[in-house]
């Protein structure tokens, strides 16, 4: 694909480098502090209620927080969209949903390659070909699950990457089988990478309960034991005590008041972000009472860490061939998608100027009112692929089709 299209050295995801927030950045072009999906978990600090990743997918007001995903924007400008298993698919946005969808079932087996291929055939045949959709998002959850369980450098993860590679090949083969290949642009990128968790007698673990002076009695609400990050809401009058106790308590633990978070992370300016933010250096985890996290691979680290950098590939009639480009941020994927779709983007933090040189013709954004004579088909799929020295855990594919006949205006 790189020889036939565009390859970036790597791309930089937004911080916090976990699944739901980074996927929503791909769909909106907004940093996490601006789109508001700040974590995989939904939580309520008053009731202490929490919903893990899967159940959080169904909390509408968590996702519908002012930023519209590209599905809704495209639909409002006359296009038809679909989504299969992609984070955010289940939610309603300003009383609208993606028109055609398949929500990931509970306890889904991410490693079922046969099911992956059936989903690809559904998207290519039933959705693009039969229902004439313009944009589809499709998500596969490997090699994330395998990387967590066995580590990014394990033989098991390598096998998962090979399975993903076969599926990418199947996607391209299916496009040919359904007579779409000559008209498709395919973009492949990912939401984050993965790092090896450091363990053993020589590793000083981060355990909050072991830090002198720290007490959970001073905390009203905490999200912890979730990889290398933690969010804390101290009880009234306890913020300075908690902050000063944790600051400098471990050489691999970074402690910030939200307003003091490094501006480059774009993870402070949202009311859902709690007053104290903790994150660990690459390879370290943050534990609460005891070290209960057993993963051998993890993400959620600083997005400057090379292990968190995903890859980027693009191929198709609108992309240049055999072009190697430098790194860029994934917030810039959204305006590129909007440009290919011929739609006016929502307010976003990216810029088409960052990716314009990837295109054969780097003209201005298409006017959607004039684009019916070259209707578009775009799909977005997510899988994981090993690139260079890191593992990515979800991938985007964008497809565009120029139709022989103009789309009827309805």
Kinemage of the C-alpha trace (Angstrom):
@kinemage 1
@onewidth
@group {chain A} dominant
@subgroup {mainchain}
@vectorlist {calphas} color= white
{ca unk a 1} P 0.000 0.000 0.000
{ca unk a 2} L 2.851 2.366 0.791
{ca unk a 3} L 4.328 1.858 -2.680
{ca unk a 4} L 0.962 2.548 -4.293
{ca unk a 5} L 0.085 5.517 -2.101
{ca unk a 6} L 1.162 7.674 0.843
{ca unk a 7} L 3.014 6.685 3.997
{ca unk a 8} L 3.645 8.904 7.017
{ca unk a 9} L 6.594 8.343 9.330
{ca unk a 10} L 3.983 8.140 12.105
{ca unk a 11} L 1.075 10.162 13.430
{ca unk a 12} L 0.491 11.560 16.908
{ca unk a 13} L -2.786 10.772 18.670
{ca unk a 14} L -4.318 13.084 21.251
{ca unk a 15} L -3.723 12.596 24.953
{ca unk a 16} L -5.301 10.577 26.697
{ca unk a 17} L -4.130 7.736 24.441
{ca unk a 18} L -7.004 5.316 25.039
{ca unk a 19} L -9.745 3.995 22.787
{ca unk a 20} L -12.936 6.059 23.014
{ca unk a 21} L -11.326 9.518 23.352
{ca unk a 22} L -8.877 9.000 20.497
{ca unk a 23} L -11.486 7.494 18.183
{ca unk a 24} L -13.771 10.452 18.785
{ca unk a 25} L -10.893 12.747 17.828
{ca unk a 26} L -10.683 10.922 14.482
{ca unk a 27} L -14.422 11.447 13.994
{ca unk a 28} L -14.519 15.113 15.054
{ca unk a 29} L -11.039 16.548 14.535
{ca unk a 30} L -11.102 17.894 18.072
{ca unk a 31} L -8.685 17.467 20.944
{ca unk a 32} L -10.121 15.521 23.861
{ca unk a 33} L -10.541 18.578 26.081
{ca unk a 34} L -12.735 20.052 23.349
{ca unk a 35} L -14.928 17.073 22.425
{ca unk a 36} L -15.443 15.932 26.012
{ca unk a 37} L -15.144 12.139 25.696
{ca unk a 38} L -12.341 12.269 28.232
{ca unk a 39} L -12.040 8.589 29.164
{ca unk a 40} L -13.200 5.102 28.205
{ca unk a 41} L -15.256 5.096 31.386
{ca unk a 42} L -18.303 7.236 32.018
{ca unk a 43} L -18.602 8.342 35.630
{ca unk a 44} L -20.673 10.502 37.956
{ca unk a 45} L -18.716 11.985 40.840
{ca unk a 46} L -21.876 12.709 42.862
{ca unk a 47} L -23.455 9.245 42.720
{ca unk a 48} L -20.096 7.416 42.391
{ca unk a 49} L -21.568 5.555 39.423
{ca unk a 50} L -19.190 4.239 36.766
{ca unk a 51} L -19.719 2.544 33.450
{ca unk a 52} L -16.949 0.609 31.785
{ca unk a 53} L -16.010 1.014 28.108
{ca unk a 54} L -18.832 -1.047 26.615
{ca unk a 55} L -21.722 0.321 28.684
{ca unk a 56} L -20.408 3.869 28.261
{ca unk a 57} L -21.109 3.504 24.533
{ca unk a 58} L -24.837 3.805 25.298
{ca unk a 59} L -24.711 7.001 27.383
{ca unk a 60} L -25.933 9.541 24.853
{ca unk a 61} L -25.055 12.701 26.740
{ca unk a 62} L -21.489 11.479 27.227
{ca unk a 63} L -20.884 11.432 23.478
{ca unk a 64} L -23.374 14.144 22.493
{ca unk a 65} L -21.441 16.935 24.134
{ca unk a 66} L -21.409 19.604 21.437
{ca unk a 67} L -19.019 18.025 18.913
{ca unk a 68} L -20.636 16.265 15.976
{ca unk a 69} L -18.995 13.173 14.481
{ca unk a 70} L -18.472 13.144 10.745
{ca unk a 71} L -21.420 10.761 10.269
{ca unk a 72} L -23.950 13.389 11.347
{ca unk a 73} L -22.255 16.242 9.498
{ca unk a 74} L -22.230 14.221 6.280
{ca unk a 75} L -25.877 13.210 6.678
{ca unk a 76} L -26.932 16.820 7.171
{ca unk a 77} L -25.216 17.673 3.893
{ca unk a 78} L -27.005 15.032 1.864
{ca unk a 79} L -24.779 11.978 2.237
{ca unk a 80} L -25.599 8.553 3.644
{ca unk a 81} L -23.471 7.034 6.375
{ca unk a 82} L -23.040 3.807 8.285
{ca unk a 83} L -20.953 2.447 11.139
{ca unk a 84} L -20.084 -1.058 12.298
{ca unk a 85} L -18.700 -1.526 15.838
{ca unk a 86} L -16.920 1.844 15.785
{ca unk a 87} L -16.724 3.639 19.180
{ca unk a 88} L -19.536 6.190 19.386
{ca unk a 89} L -21.836 4.303 16.993
{ca unk a 90} L -24.520 3.571 19.578
{ca unk a 91} L -25.051 7.186 20.642
{ca unk a 92} L -27.562 9.781 19.438
{ca unk a 93} L -26.236 13.232 18.490
{ca unk a 94} L -28.627 16.182 18.593
{ca unk a 95} L -31.489 13.701 18.066
{ca unk a 96} L -29.750 12.065 15.079
{ca unk a 97} L -27.992 8.734 14.713
{ca unk a 98} L -25.802 7.252 12.050
{ca unk a 99} L -28.298 6.037 9.438
{ca unk a 100} L -27.126 2.424 9.113
{ca unk a 101} L -25.385 0.799 12.052
{ca unk a 102} L -24.339 -2.408 13.723
{ca unk a 103} L -23.416 -1.977 17.377
{ca unk a 104} L -20.788 -4.246 18.839
{ca unk a 105} L -22.475 -6.977 20.931
{ca unk a 106} L -21.458 -7.519 24.576
{ca unk a 107} L -18.537 -9.889 25.213
{ca unk a 108} L -17.613 -9.748 21.548
{ca unk a 109} L -14.715 -11.944 20.437
{ca unk a 110} L -12.255 -9.506 18.878
{ca unk a 111} L -10.108 -12.347 17.529
{ca unk a 112} L -12.721 -13.972 15.270
{ca unk a 113} L -11.191 -13.550 11.826
{ca unk a 114} L -14.175 -15.190 10.131
{ca unk a 115} L -16.468 -12.591 11.667
{ca unk a 116} L -14.129 -9.821 10.531
{ca unk a 117} L -14.445 -11.003 6.955
{ca unk a 118} L -18.218 -11.268 7.204
{ca unk a 119} L -18.305 -7.678 8.454
{ca unk a 120} L -16.111 -6.529 5.571
{ca unk a 121} L -18.442 -8.233 3.101
{ca unk a 122} L -21.418 -6.595 4.805
{ca unk a 123} L -19.854 -3.153 4.481
{ca unk a 124} L -18.685 -3.585 0.887
{ca unk a 125} L -21.608 -5.549 -0.481
{ca unk a 126} L -24.727 -4.706 1.531
{ca unk a 127} L -23.869 -1.164 2.567
{ca unk a 128} L -21.700 0.405 -0.121
{ca unk a 129} L -22.876 -1.570 -3.142
{ca unk a 130} L -26.537 -2.323 -2.365
{ca unk a 131} L -27.553 0.581 -0.110
{ca unk a 132} L -25.273 3.122 -1.776
{ca unk a 133} L -23.819 4.531 1.435
{ca unk a 134} L -21.261 7.307 1.273
{ca unk a 135} L -19.376 6.786 4.530
{ca unk a 136} L -18.963 3.746 6.765
{ca unk a 137} L -16.898 3.273 9.904
{ca unk a 138} L -15.791 -0.278 10.687
{ca unk a 139} L -13.909 -1.327 13.815
{ca unk a 140} L -11.787 -4.381 14.665
{ca unk a 141} L -10.343 -4.730 18.167
{ca unk a 142} L -7.077 -6.568 17.492
{ca unk a 143} L -4.210 -6.687 18.127
{ca unk a 144} L -5.154 -4.517 21.123
{ca unk a 145} L -6.605 -7.350 23.210
{ca unk a 146} L -3.689 -9.648 22.445
{ca unk a 147} L -1.146 -6.891 23.066
{ca unk a 148} L -2.646 -6.195 26.487
{ca unk a 149} L -2.641 -9.851 27.492
{ca unk a 150} L 0.719 -10.992 26.138
{ca unk a 151} L 2.641 -7.769 25.517
{ca unk a 152} L 3.504 -5.929 22.290
{ca unk a 153} L 6.688 -7.956 21.663
{ca unk a 154} L 5.110 -11.387 22.145
{ca unk a 155} L 4.680 -14.120 19.506
{ca unk a 156} L 0.950 -14.019 20.193
{ca unk a 157} L 0.828 -10.346 19.262
{ca unk a 158} L 2.803 -11.021 16.105
{ca unk a 159} L 0.226 -13.664 15.163
{ca unk a 160} L -2.562 -11.139 15.782
{ca unk a 161} L -0.797 -8.628 13.538
{ca unk a 162} L -0.579 -11.241 10.794
{ca unk a 163} L -4.320 -11.813 11.151
{ca unk a 164} L -4.906 -8.083 10.825
{ca unk a 165} L -2.653 -7.949 7.776
{ca unk a 166} L -4.701 -10.683 6.125
{ca unk a 167} L -7.856 -8.727 6.885
{ca unk a 168} L -6.449 -5.579 5.299
{ca unk a 169} L -5.745 -7.672 2.222
{ca unk a 170} L -9.283 -9.037 2.360
{ca unk a 171} L -10.671 -5.489 2.486
{ca unk a 172} L -8.828 -4.585 -0.695
{ca unk a 173} L -9.841 -7.871 -2.335
{ca unk a 174} L -13.478 -7.305 -1.372
{ca unk a 175} L -13.360 -3.835 -2.899
{ca unk a 176} L -12.282 -5.421 -6.183
{ca unk a 177} L -14.896 -8.159 -5.907
{ca unk a 178} L -17.680 -5.587 -5.534
{ca unk a 179} L -16.293 -3.392 -8.348
{ca unk a 180} L -15.357 -0.567 -5.990
{ca unk a 181} L -11.571 -0.679 -6.025
{ca unk a 182} L -10.927 1.656 -8.944
{ca unk a 183} L -12.942 4.398 -7.268
{ca unk a 184} L -11.852 4.058 -3.636
{ca unk a 185} L -9.472 6.095 -1.545
{ca unk a 186} L -8.261 4.091 1.438
{ca unk a 187} L -6.732 5.777 4.484
{ca unk a 188} L -5.315 3.629 7.253
{ca unk a 189} L -4.401 5.092 10.624
{ca unk a 190} L -4.839 4.214 14.270
{ca unk a 191} L -5.877 5.595 17.624
{ca unk a 192} L -2.763 4.778 19.678
{ca unk a 193} L 0.118 2.357 20.154
{ca unk a 194} L 1.141 0.062 22.987
{ca unk a 195} L 4.077 -0.228 25.391
{ca unk a 196} L 5.492 -3.112 27.396
{ca unk a 197} L 4.550 -2.950 31.083
{ca unk a 198} L 7.647 -2.920 33.271
{ca unk a 199} L 7.588 -5.585 35.971
{ca unk a 200} L 10.005 -7.441 38.177
{ca unk a 201} L 12.029 -6.905 41.341
{ca unk a 202} L 13.949 -3.984 39.863
{ca unk a 203} L 10.827 -1.961 39.077
{ca unk a 204} L 9.481 0.400 41.731
{ca unk a 205} L 5.731 0.205 41.237
{ca unk a 206} L 3.448 3.206 41.693
{ca unk a 207} L 0.976 2.347 44.468
{ca unk a 208} L -0.940 5.335 45.827
{ca unk a 209} L -1.728 3.674 49.166
{ca unk a 210} L 2.011 3.263 49.823
{ca unk a 211} L 2.796 6.960 49.362
{ca unk a 212} L 3.462 8.547 52.794
{ca unk a 213} L 0.717 10.977 53.787
{ca unk a 214} L -1.742 9.927 51.075
{ca unk a 215} L -5.168 8.804 52.257
{ca unk a 216} L -8.198 7.749 50.244
{ca unk a 217} L -10.247 9.389 53.000
{ca unk a 218} L -9.232 12.730 51.468
{ca unk a 219} L -10.692 11.732 48.093
{ca unk a 220} L -14.315 12.173 47.055
{ca unk a 221} L -13.916 10.326 43.731
{ca unk a 222} L -11.055 8.600 41.919
{ca unk a 223} L -10.493 6.782 38.649
{ca unk a 224} L -7.452 4.563 39.157
{ca unk a 225} L -6.209 1.053 38.338
{ca unk a 226} L -6.762 1.932 34.671
{ca unk a 227} L -3.314 1.762 33.148
{ca unk a 228} L -0.887 4.667 33.548
{ca unk a 229} L -3.408 7.408 34.398
{ca unk a 230} L -5.613 8.456 37.284
{ca unk a 231} L -8.129 11.238 37.828
{ca unk a 232} L -8.809 12.498 41.351
{ca unk a 233} L -11.467 14.698 42.918
{ca unk a 234} L -10.338 15.577 46.458
{ca unk a 235} L -12.873 16.370 49.124
{ca unk a 236} L -13.579 20.034 49.788
{ca unk a 237} L -10.534 21.748 51.244
{ca unk a 238} L -8.232 18.802 50.529
{ca unk a 239} L -6.946 19.626 47.051
{ca unk a 240} L -3.671 21.234 48.150
{ca unk a 241} L -2.933 18.483 50.654
{ca unk a 242} L -3.520 15.712 48.127
{ca unk a 243} L -1.562 17.508 45.422
{ca unk a 244} L 1.434 18.267 47.628
{ca unk a 245} L 1.489 14.718 48.978
{ca unk a 246} L 1.574 13.132 45.534
{ca unk a 247} L 3.842 15.657 43.808
{ca unk a 248} L 7.358 14.236 43.678
{ca unk a 249} L 6.347 11.055 45.515
{ca unk a 250} L 7.617 8.730 42.777
{ca unk a 251} L 10.261 9.412 40.114
{ca unk a 252} L 8.043 8.042 37.328
{ca unk a 253} L 4.776 9.678 38.424
{ca unk a 254} L 3.641 13.029 37.011
{ca unk a 255} L 1.145 14.984 39.107
{ca unk a 256} L -0.749 18.025 37.847
{ca unk a 257} L -3.590 20.251 38.813
{ca unk a 258} L -5.765 20.288 35.717
{ca unk a 259} L -5.092 23.961 35.041
{ca unk a 260} L -1.337 23.254 35.079
{ca unk a 261} L -1.364 20.361 32.630
{ca unk a 262} L 1.107 20.909 29.776
{ca unk a 263} L -0.702 22.842 27.054
{ca unk a 264} L 0.654 20.460 24.401
{ca unk a 265} L -1.525 17.658 25.843
{ca unk a 266} L -4.798 19.582 25.409
{ca unk a 267} L -6.226 17.798 28.436
{ca unk a 268} L -7.350 20.376 30.949
{ca unk a 269} L -10.041 22.682 29.593
{ca unk a 270} L -13.171 20.601 30.151
{ca unk a 271} L -15.425 20.360 33.235
{ca unk a 272} L -15.407 16.543 33.106
{ca unk a 273} L -11.664 16.438 33.701
{ca unk a 274} L -11.107 16.128 37.457
{ca unk a 275} L -8.979 18.609 39.450
{ca unk a 276} L -5.900 16.368 39.804
{ca unk a 277} L -4.444 14.351 36.935
{ca unk a 278} L -1.798 11.661 37.349
{ca unk a 279} L 0.103 9.959 34.577
{ca unk a 280} L 3.079 7.629 34.625
{ca unk a 281} L 6.147 7.305 32.439
{ca unk a 282} L 6.022 4.761 29.640
{ca unk a 283} L 5.915 1.206 31.021
{ca unk a 284} L 4.657 2.156 34.483
{ca unk a 285} L 1.108 1.740 35.829
{ca unk a 286} L -0.723 3.659 38.551
{ca unk a 287} L -2.244 1.409 41.207
{ca unk a 288} L -4.611 2.368 44.003
{ca unk a 289} L -4.660 0.128 47.070
{ca unk a 290} L -2.726 -2.798 45.589
{ca unk a 291} L -1.096 -3.711 42.258
{ca unk a 292} L -4.077 -5.459 40.680
{ca unk a 293} L -3.326 -4.746 37.005
{ca unk a 294} L -2.050 -7.805 35.165
{ca unk a 295} L -1.669 -6.574 31.580
{ca unk a 296} L 1.705 -7.108 29.941
{ca unk a 297} L 1.029 -4.366 27.394
{ca unk a 298} L -0.625 -0.998 27.992
{ca unk a 299} L -1.405 2.386 26.449
{ca unk a 300} L -2.662 5.695 27.801
{ca unk a 301} L 0.838 7.138 28.110
{ca unk a 302} L 2.087 10.568 27.052
{ca unk a 303} L 1.447 10.983 23.330
{ca unk a 304} L 5.071 12.067 22.844
{ca unk a 305} L 6.213 8.515 23.643
{ca unk a 306} L 7.172 6.755 20.423
{ca unk a 307} L 5.312 3.623 21.541
{ca unk a 308} L 2.063 5.601 21.414
{ca unk a 309} L 2.563 6.771 17.812
{ca unk a 310} L 0.266 5.070 15.259
{ca unk a 311} L 0.960 4.656 11.569
{ca unk a 312} L -0.704 6.259 8.556
{ca unk a 313} L -1.232 4.924 5.030
{ca unk a 314} L -3.389 6.272 2.209
{ca unk a 315} L -3.986 4.878 -1.253
{ca unk a 316} L -6.454 5.632 -4.027
{ca unk a 317} L -7.111 7.849 -7.030
{ca unk a 318} L -6.910 11.080 -5.026
{ca unk a 319} L -3.616 10.256 -3.302
{ca unk a 320} L -0.115 10.526 -4.615
{ca unk a 321} L 1.935 7.374 -5.154
{ca unk a 322} L 5.081 6.203 -3.397
{ca unk a 323} L 5.159 9.330 -1.224
{ca unk a 324} L 6.763 9.389 2.222
{ca unk a 325} L 5.690 12.295 4.446
{ca unk a 326} L 6.647 13.448 7.905
{ca unk a 327} L 4.577 12.992 11.059
{ca unk a 328} L 1.371 14.885 11.824
{ca unk a 329} L -1.381 14.838 14.460
{ca unk a 330} L -4.480 12.682 14.024
{ca unk a 331} L -6.760 15.704 14.543
{ca unk a 332} L -5.870 16.446 10.921
{ca unk a 333} L -7.476 13.254 9.601
{ca unk a 334} L -10.975 14.735 10.066
{ca unk a 335} L -10.570 17.752 7.727
{ca unk a 336} L -8.957 15.430 5.174
{ca unk a 337} L -12.006 13.138 5.306
{ca unk a 338} L -14.355 16.094 4.977
{ca unk a 339} L -12.405 17.290 1.954
{ca unk a 340} L -12.653 13.882 0.280
{ca unk a 341} L -16.375 13.741 1.052
{ca unk a 342} L -16.965 17.234 -0.264
{ca unk a 343} L -18.627 18.421 2.943
{ca unk a 344} L -18.140 21.520 5.049
{ca unk a 345} L -16.478 20.483 8.332
{ca unk a 346} L -17.634 21.441 11.802
{ca unk a 347} L -15.369 23.567 13.975
{ca unk a 348} L -12.278 21.458 14.585
{ca unk a 349} L -8.670 21.591 15.747
{ca unk a 350} L -7.126 20.186 12.573
{ca unk a 351} L -6.224 21.702 9.235
{ca unk a 352} L -6.404 20.462 5.665
{ca unk a 353} L -3.194 22.380 5.025
{ca unk a 354} L -1.350 19.715 7.037
{ca unk a 355} L -2.395 16.892 4.677
{ca unk a 356} L -3.097 18.733 1.425
{ca unk a 357} L 0.257 17.678 -0.050
{ca unk a 358} L -0.829 14.033 0.180
{ca unk a 359} L -3.360 14.603 -2.593
{ca unk a 360} L -2.889 14.531 -6.344
{ca unk a 361} L -4.989 17.680 -6.609
{ca unk a 362} L -4.735 19.863 -3.529
{ca unk a 363} L -7.553 22.215 -4.392
{ca unk a 364} L -10.063 23.832 -2.104
{ca unk a 365} L -12.845 21.999 -0.318
{ca unk a 366} L -15.581 20.792 -2.623
{ca unk a 367} L -18.835 22.677 -2.408
{ca unk a 368} L -21.341 20.026 -1.282
{ca unk a 369} L -24.068 21.696 -3.332
{ca unk a 370} L -21.999 21.098 -6.449
{ca unk a 371} L -20.715 17.607 -5.633
{ca unk a 372} L -23.631 15.475 -6.775
{ca unk a 373} L -21.948 14.812 -10.107
{ca unk a 374} L -19.125 13.011 -8.312
{ca unk a 375} L -20.847 11.374 -5.384
{ca unk a 376} L -18.553 9.923 -2.775
{ca unk a 377} L -18.256 6.658 -0.935
{ca unk a 378} L -16.099 6.771 2.141
{ca unk a 379} L -15.659 4.096 4.766
{ca unk a 380} L -13.827 4.177 8.036
{ca unk a 381} L -12.510 0.935 9.505
{ca unk a 382} L -10.430 0.240 12.542
{ca unk a 383} L -7.929 -2.531 13.072
{ca unk a 384} L -4.468 -2.813 14.582
{ca unk a 385} L -1.206 -3.154 12.729
{ca unk a 386} L 2.430 -3.374 13.780
{ca unk a 387} L 4.477 -0.571 12.283
{ca unk a 388} L 8.160 0.157 12.951
{ca unk a 389} L 8.771 -0.401 16.662
{ca unk a 390} L 5.285 -0.047 18.074
{ca unk a 391} L 1.880 -1.698 17.906
{ca unk a 392} L -1.229 0.175 16.917
{ca unk a 393} L -4.594 -1.043 18.062
{ca unk a 394} L -7.123 0.409 15.680
{ca unk a 395} L -7.114 1.509 12.094
{ca unk a 396} L -9.113 3.812 9.873
{ca unk a 397} L -9.911 3.136 6.221
{ca unk a 398} L -11.460 5.854 4.115
{ca unk a 399} L -13.088 4.992 0.821
{ca unk a 400} L -14.244 7.368 -1.871
{ca unk a 401} L -16.147 6.479 -5.050
{ca unk a 402} L -16.728 8.640 -8.115
{ca unk a 403} L -20.027 7.473 -9.613
{ca unk a 404} L -20.820 7.412 -13.278
{ca unk a 405} L -24.225 8.983 -12.705
{ca unk a 406} L -24.995 12.059 -10.618
{ca unk a 407} L -26.718 11.571 -7.301
{ca unk a 408} L -30.355 12.585 -7.394
{ca unk a 409} L -31.161 15.452 -5.110
{ca unk a 410} L -33.673 14.382 -2.474
